[in-house]
Every structure is written in C-alpha cells, then in structure tokens.
Amino acid sequence: MSSAAGGNGAAADDGSAALVPAAIEDLTAATLPPDEVSTVPLPDIGASDGTVPWRALLAEAAAALADAGFSSAEVEARRMVEEAAGHEGSALLARLDDPVTVGGVAAVDRMVDRRQAGEPLQYVLGRWAFRSLDLMVDRRVLIPRPETEGLVDHVLAELDRIADSSGLGDDPAPAPIVVDLGCGSGAIGLAVATERRGTEVHAVDVDPGAVQVTRANLAGLGVAGASVTVREGSWWDGLPPELTGRVAVVASNPPYVAADDPLPPEVAAWEPRGALIPGPTGLEAIEEIVTRAPSWLAPSGALVVEIGETQGAAVRAMAAGVGLTDIEVRPDLSGRDRALVARRPLPS
C-alpha cells in the first residue's frame, strides 16, 4: 500500500500531487513551445504589450478554484503556479511580474482543470513533501500524510534505542536493518535512510506500480539511497530469507480501513483502494504483519505499524498473542490511537 495515509486521513485541501497518463491530458500542450512568451488574451489581466505576467495567471487560477468551491484556492493556485514556473516561495514572488510562457499558461490551465474535476492537489502537482523529502506521487500510491510522518519518529526512536544498547561492547555494531512493508511511495523507508544514514533499508510492495514509484523516488535520494533495496512481493514474502531473525525495525503503514467504513469522496474516488481497504474488518493486513513479525525481528527488534483509531485493543491482543512484549499503542498529534509499537523479547 501507499506508505502515506494508512486508511483514515483525507487528502488535505492544500494537499499534494500525481502524474496522470498523457493520453488523458490536453494533448495540445505538447505542441506549445515552452520558451515562447504568452500573448493569450486572458480577460483584463494582461500587460499593455499583450503579454501575461505570472501574477495575473496566479489571480486567475485562484479565482477559478474559488468559484469551484475550494476553500484553500489561493494556496492551491500558488502551488500550481510554482510548479509551472519552476520557482517557489520568495523566488516566485521576485518573478511575478515576468511574462508567462505559453507552456506555463497551458500547464496551469491543465492543473486547474484536473483540480476542478476533483483530483487531489497532490496528484495534480505530481509531488508532495514528506518530512525532508520531496516525493513523486501519483494514483499508484497513497498520498503521504502527517500521521505517517509521526510513524517515522517512532521508527527512529527504536533505532536509537537499539544503537544505544548495542554500543556497549568493543566491536562496532553492524548496520541496523529496517524493513518498510507495503512501501507505496517509499516514504517511510526513504525517510529512515535519509535521517539515519547507513541504515540498511528494504522497501517492499506487492503492487508493481508502487514499486516503480518507490524506485523513482529512490533515484532522487542521492548518496543516502545507496543502502536502500526496493523489492516486489506480498508483505514478508517479498523479503530474502537471509533477513530472518536479523531485522532491527519493521515499519508499515498498511491498509486498515474496514470495507464498510465511509471514506471522504476525494479519497475514495482517486486513491488506490487496495492501499486503503484490506478486507471486511480492516485488520487483515495488520494481522498478517503482526503474526509473522517475531520470526523476522532480531532479539529486541521492534515492530512499528500505523493503525486506525479504533483498532488499539485488537492490535494489542494480536501482538501479545504472538509473544511480542513492551506493547504500546501510541497516539497521533490529535490524540487518536495511531501506531502499534512492540518488541521481540531478548532470549531468557
């Protein structure tokens, strides 16, 4: 599944983006010279010489989104113009009075059209921020969400705990192994690789499209990505057997929405259903992960799984039933149950 929102988080109104097949985009855009200055006769917004400044295009996009009922129209329009202009923040502000290229007008028009059709902003832009990363996202994967950023904090804390306990001897500890099951866009695994350099990361997803997205995001990671391996497979079956009993932390943001739970329309219509709904109860994927975790975890290794806010008691019982210890259900920033953290006990 996509590593981002688990199941319950709706896409933010000022959210992120996706890549849509070119066949369904306005094919006329391919014939527009990207460096030709636009003299498109937009109503009352052009300069006296007939060109259109970015400032005017921004205002027009914001008005179109506001008319369509988007509450964050100005923010979303700015994100679209930044994407089309290739400049963000203060760099865009300094260029707002520059003339727009024909390609820039076409790009913003396409993005506004897609957003007006209900497509999440994250997919419209084709990328979205996750912690320090700028991830490519499209309809093959879930949109990264703040709840999953919090899950990464739990993973890093467990890695630090393990490093502190293994640094007591004279010999240097081997690089810890982290597994991201159901990696989606690769958000969890790639964030860990970036923030704890040298960690051996294995990112696994059963969906070939999600694997492609993770590999694309890995390609942009640079040196930090040297220790990351992306694998296609179903949960634990995607891992090589030599990792058995050696994994320091298993992390996952699996699908956890029950089949009859309502989803926000924007989520239900656009995000991959298989990354949201695992089955009738919403616990099917979590059970698969928890049940087999003890055989893959190293002694004192940790399992960190994002869960739905009503699933705390059930996942506690699952973890206890397979012999995991130090079991906690931790809240998100809103105080709702959001993460299971449990450990494989040390041998007695």
Buried (B, 14 or more C-beta within 10 A) or exposed (E): BBBBBBBBBBBBBBBBBBBBEEEEBBEEBEEBEEEEBBBBEBEEBBEEEEBBBBBBBBBBBBBBBBEEEBEBBBBBBBBBBBBBBEBEEEEBEEBBEBBBBBBBBBBBBBBBBBBBEEBBBBBBBBBBEBBEBEBBBBBBBBBBBBBBBBBBBBBBBBBEBBBEEBEEEEEEEEBBBBBBBBBBBBBBBBBBBBBBEEBBBBBBBBBEBBBBBBBBBBEEBEEBBEBBBBBBBEBBEBBEEEBEEBBBBBBBBBBBBBEEBEBEEBBBEBBBEBBBBBEEBBBBBBBBBBBBBBEBBBEBBBBBBBBBBBBBEBBBEBBEEBEBEEBEBBEBEEEBBBBBBBBBBEEE
